[in-house]
Amino acid sequence: MERADIYELIRYARKIGLRPVLATCGYRIDEKTIVKLKKAGVMALSFSIDGANAETHDKFRGTAGAFDSAVNAAKIAHKAHIRFQINTTISRINVDEVIGIARLARELGAYCFNPFILVPTGRGKEIENAVLDPIEYEVLLNELLRIKLQSEIKVRVTCGPQFARVCKQAEAKGLTEEVAGCMGGRGFGFISYRGDVQTCGFLDVPAGNLIRNNFDFGEIWEESEFLKKIRNVSEYKGNCGICEYAGLCSGCRARAYAMSGDYMGEDPVCNYSQGEKG
């Protein structure tokens, strides 16, 4: 929202057949700008809320008033009939508030609650000690499953591919919607401001550069040796290398890289390793 040309970019994206969406902390979202965003053609918004109350959220964000800004922006979007979801970075700092945040998302009118499991890269490296341990993580995954099964709000987990395994195990309990594991480098790609093609924004390893490759995304996506390796589950190491759900889940390659230096290593928040790789 700092960009003067944000509305022009959204209009152009719609014109060429893309589906523009905007992730925001709520900054500069008001009755006037929401009308301009909607008129430009924004399809959906996401608001970052990292605590069930102002104390937790503002402390995590390092900015007083950040919680009220995000909540107010969500209310404005709801009133303007623009679909939005609530994104939450989950760590030891706020894991006890997940139920409260999901409840707040429903009350605000969000169509989806999207927890992101902390990947300690970039600024997140400063709070690496807040990464969930495997027991805390397993408890969280089952709590998110309960919310998904019992609430009308959609629950989509990012950087937590083991949620696909938990959902698969719970199919007998009435879960019918198929949940995918990590899509990074498979059904999802990321392009950095440098033009680097990556599996996601958290794994800062380039598969190739669009500028130096004549903007041929397809060639990079299909021919990159790095991406071919990432997609080869048989080469995963540690618990991921022996897990029966490796083909479904894939683990978080970004978290493995951030915490061990090996993107083919095991995902350190998960210690599930029963059965044989599938």
N, C-alpha and C positions, 0 to 999 in steps of 0.2 A: 504493500500500500504506500510505500515511499516513492514508487515510480510514477511519474506523471503520465507515462504511456501505458499504464496497466490496462486501461479500458480499451485502448487501441489494440493491444496484444490479444485480449480476449475476443474482440470482434473479429480480428484476423483469423484466430484459431477456429472460430465457428465457421467462418467463410470458407476455409479450406477443408472442412469436414472433421475437425478434431472436436473433442469434448473437454473444453477447458474447465478445470476446477481449481480452487484456490485454498491453500492451507494457510491459516493465520492464527495469531494469538489474540485477535480481536482488535488490534491496534487500528485506529482510524475507521472502524466500521461503525457508521451511524445511519440515521434515517436517510440522509442525502446520498452517501456513498453506496448504500445497499441498493438504492434505486438505480444508480449508474451501473453497478455491477450486473444487476438483473437485466437491464436494458442492453448492456454490451453482450450478454449471452452466457454468463457464467452458469455452469450446470449444477454445481454443488460446492459447498464449503466444508472445511474441517476446522474445528476450534480446539486448541490445545488446552486441556485442563488437567493438571497434575496433582490435584488434591481435592478432597471433598469440601474443603473450606479455604478461606483466604489465607489463614496462617500457614498451612502446608504449601499451597500453591505459590504464594508470594515468596516464601523462603526458597523454594526450589528454583523459581524463576529469577530471584534476586531483584525483584522490583515490587515495591509497594503499590497496591491497586491493580496488579495484573489479573487477579481472580475476578474482581468486579468487572474489569474491562472485557474479559472473555465471556463471562456469563451474560453481560448486557448485550454483547454482540450476537450471541446465540439467540437471545430473545428477539432482537431486531430481525435476524434472518428468518426466524420462525414466523414472525408477524408478516414478513414480506413473502412468505410461501416459497422460500429457497431451501432445498434439502441440505441438511448438514449432518456431520458426524462429530463425535467427540473423540479426540486422540489423547492418550495418556501414556507417558513414559513410566513404566513400572520398575521399581527398585525396592530395596529395603527401606528407603525413605518413606514410601507411601503405600506399600503392599497391603497394610492393614486398612486402607481406605478404599480399596477397590469396590466393595459393595456400595459404599456411599457415593463414589464417583459414577458408577453405573446407574444408581438411582437418580442422581442429578441429571445425567444424560437423558433419561426417560422423561423427567419432569420438564426439561427444557424443550423437548420435542424432537430430539435427535432421532434419525432413523437407524443409526449405527453407533455402537460403542467399540472403539478400535484401540485396544491396549498395545503398546509397543514395549517389548521386553528389552531392557537396557542393554545396549551394545557399547562397551567402553572405548569409543573411538572419538576423535575430535575433542570437543569440550567434555564429552562423557568420560574421557580418560581420567579427568580430575576426580571422578567419583567411582573409580573402578571397584573400591571396597564396598560399594552399595549394590553390586551385582548379586542377584539371588543365588543361594546355594541350591544344590539339587533337591533337597527336601522341601525347602521353601517354594521352589519352583513347581514341584509336583502338586503341592497343596494349592497353589495359585491356579494351575491349569484345571484342576477339578472344580475349583470355585467358579472359574470362568465358564466351564461346561454347565454347571448348575444354573448360572445366570442365563446362558444361552437357551437351556431347555425350559426354563420357567418364566422367562420374560418375553414380552412382545418385541423388544428391541433386538436388532441384529447384533451379533458379537463376532468381530473379525480380529484375529490376533496377528500382529506383525512382529517379525524377528522372534517369533515363538513357534517354530514349525512343529514342535512336539505336540501342539494342540491338535494337529491332524491325527496323531497316534491316539491321544486320549479320546477323541471323538469316534475314531474307528472302534476302539475297545468298548465304547458305550452304545453302539448301534442297537444292541438288544434292549436298551432302555428307552428306545423310541426316537433316537436321533436319526432323521432321514436325509438331512442336507449333507452333501458331500463336502468335506473340508480338505483343502489342499495344504501341503507342507510348504517349504520354502520354494518360491517361484523365481528367485533371483537367478538370472542366466538361463531361465527356461521360458516361463510365460511373462516375465517381467524384466525390463532393461532400464538402465539409468544413464542419462547423458549429463556429464558435468559441465560447468561453465567453461571449461577448457576444451570441450568437445570430446572428452574421453568417454568411451562406452564402458560401463561397469555393470556388474550384476545387480548392484543396489547402491544407495548413497552411503552405506556404512562400510562397504568393502572397497577401499580406495586403491584398487589394483586395475589398471586399464586393460581392456581386451583389445583396444585399438583406438585410434583417434579419427574422428569424422573428417576433420579439416585436412589431415594428411592422407586421408583415404578417399578423397573426392566426394565426401558426404554419402558414401555407399554403406549405409547401415547394414543392409542385408548381407553383404560380404563379410563384414566383421562378425556379425551374429552367427553366421554359418561356418566360418573358416577359422575363427580365433582358436588357437591352441589352448589358451587359458580357459575359455568357456567350455571347450571339449573336455578338459580335465575336470572342471567343476561339475559337469554333468555326469561324469563317470563315477557312480556310487561305489563301484568295486575297488576304487583306490582310496576310499576314506579310511581313516586310521582310528585307533582307540576304540571306545565304545561304539562310535558311529560305524566303525569298520566291521562290527560283528552283530549289529542290531537288525532284528527281523523287519523293522519298520524303516530302515534306511532309505528304501526306494520311495516310500510315501513321504517321509519327513525331510530327509536330507540334512537335518541339523542346520545350525546357523554358521555358514562359512565365515561371515564377517566377525562373529564373536570369537570363533576359533582363532582367526588371524590376529584379532586385537589382543587376545590374552595368551597366545602361545607362539605367535609368529608363523603359524602353519595353517593356511586356509583349508587344508585337507584333513586337519586334525579333528579330534572329537569336540563337540559343543560342550564347554565346561559347566553349563548350568544343568546338564542332564546326565544322569548315571544309569538310565534304563539300558539294559543290554541283554535282555532275555531272548532266547530263540536263536535262529540263524538268519543271516542277512537275506532280505528279500527285495 
